[in-house]
Amino acid sequence: MASDTRSLARPDGSEVLWEAGFDPRVRTYWLLSGAMILTVTLVGIPLLPFWFLVGHYFTARYLSHMRCRLTPKTLEVAKGMFVRVEKTVPLDKITDVGLVHGPIMRHFDLQALSVETAGQSSAGALVKLIGIEDTEGFRAAVLAQRDKVVRSMEGGSAQPSALPSGEPVLDPQVLVEIRDTLQRMEGKMGGSG
């Protein structure tokens, strides 16, 4: 499946801005990564021949189950063979889209794309995909579409999100609620001390 920047219509009528394709060299990367893990564990060394026999089948199946689509408002990711994981990430929640390419990845001319979001519970990336064709172009498209979504959301609000100086605009009602809460806290602390 090749990278495609044309808009595609899906059966449900929604639009796909970019359907990411995956580089077949990622299979070799996964095979070598698995072999390295088996070798490092020492106990796994006898399993190396078995890994190379069945690994080709499993990496091909896993690759065929990977999908990543950029829509006007979301990034849709699906992967997994036995345990299928599907995530729909709202673009306005994405805080970072990173690229990682270690020495083995560079040898195969591969990169990993990692997506982090505001409010995610884990320390690592919410989504990590290895082997997207034209990873840098896909990353740029995701970031550009995210910025477009955020701008349209800010443009639709009745109140500006910041003053020209960059200082945030605070809602007077929120300030009143904060003041009242602080006064209640002072009253409780002053009465017990």
N, C-alpha and C positions, 0 to 999 in steps of 0.2 A: 504494500500500500504506500504510495508516494505522497509526499507533502503536497497539499493543495491549498492555495490561498483564495481560490474562488469560493463564493458563497454557494452553499449546497442546501437544498431543501430536504428536510427529513419527512418521513411518512406522517408524523404528528403535526407537520406544518411549521415547526420551528426551524430557524436558520443555523447553519454551521458555517462559521467564518474560516476555520482551518481544521482539517482533519490531519493529525500528525501521522506520518509514516515512521516505521521503525527499521533501522539499519540491520540487515541480517548478520552483520559481523558481531552483533551483541551476543549471539548464541555462542560463538567461540570464546568471547570474554567470560560468559557465565560458566562454560565448561572449564576454562583455566582457573577461574576463581574457586569453583568447587573442588578442583584437583588440588589447589594450594591449601584449602582448608583441610582436606583429607590428609595431605602430607604433613601439615603442621601438627595435627592431632596425633600423629604416629600410629594410633590404633586404626585410623582410616586408610593407611597405606595398602593393606590387602584389598580394600574396596575400590582402589583406583581403576583396575580393569573393568569392573562392573559399572563404575561411574561413566567411563568412556563408552561402554556399550549402550547403556540406556540413556545417558545424558543427552545424546543427539536427539532422541525422540522427545524427551521431556522439555528440552529447551525450545524445540520447534513448536511444540504444543503451547507452551507458555507464551511464546512470542505471538502466536496466532490469536491468543486471548487478550492481548494488550490493545487498549484503545485510549486515545486522548483527543478530545475535541474542544475547540474554542468556539463558544457561541456568543451572541451579543452581550449576555449578562453573566455567563458562567464558564467554568472550565470543568469539563466532564472527563473523569478518568475511570477506567475499568481495567483490572488485571487479576490474574490468579487462575489457577487451573482447578485445584481441588477446593480451595476456599476462594470464592469469587469476591473481590472487593470492588465496589463501585462508589465513587465519590463525586459529588457535584459541589464545586467550590464557587461561591459567589465572588465575582471579580472585585467588588468593592471591599471585600474582606481580606484580599491578598495584600500582604505587607512586603513580601520579597519573593522574587523568582531568581534563584541562584543557579550558577553553572559550576559543576565540579568535573575535573578531568585529571585523574591521577596518572601515574606513569604507564600502567598497563592500558588504561583507557586511551591515552595519547598514542600508544603503539597501534591500536586498532582504529584511531581517529574517531573515538566516541566521546560523548559527554553525558553527564547526568544532569537532569533538570530537577531542582528541588523547589517546592512551593510552600511558603510559610504564610500563615494567616493570623489576623488579629484574634486573640482569644483562644488560640488552640491550646489544648491541655498538655500536649507532650512537648518535650524539649527539642526534639528533632523536627524535621520537615513533615508537614502534613501529607505531602505527596512527593515521591521521588521516582523518576523514570529515567532509565538508562537507554541510550541508543536512538533517541528521536532524530530523524533526518533533519538537517538544517536547524539544529537546536538553537543556535543564536537567533535565527530569523523567527522561530516559533516563540522564543522568549520575548523578543522585541514586539511581536504581535500581541502577546498576552498583556505585556506592560502598557502598550499603546491603548488597547481596548479597555484595560482597567482604568487608565487615566480618563478616557472618554466617558466611562460610566460614572466615575467620581465627579467629573465636571458637570455632567448632566444632573446629578443628584444635588450638587451644591447650587446650581443655577435654578433649580426648582424650589429651593427653600425660601421662605419669606424673609429670613433674617440672615445677614452675612455671617460666615463662620469666623471671620477675623477682621480686625481693623486694618487700615492701610499699614500701620506700624508692625503688623504681624501679631499683635496681642489678641487673644480670643475674646469674643463678645459673650458676656454672661447674661443669662436671662434674669431679670430682676426678681422674679418669683423664686428662682433657685437660691438667690442670695438671701432672700427673706427666710426661706426654709432652713438654710445653713445657720443663719443668725439665731433663729428660734431653737434649733437643736443645740447649739453651743450654749445658749442661755439655760436650757434645761439641764445640760451636763454640769454647768457651773453651779446651779442650784443644788443638785444632788451631791456634788463634791463639797460644796461649802457647808451644807447641812450636816454632813457626816464627819467633818474634820474639825 
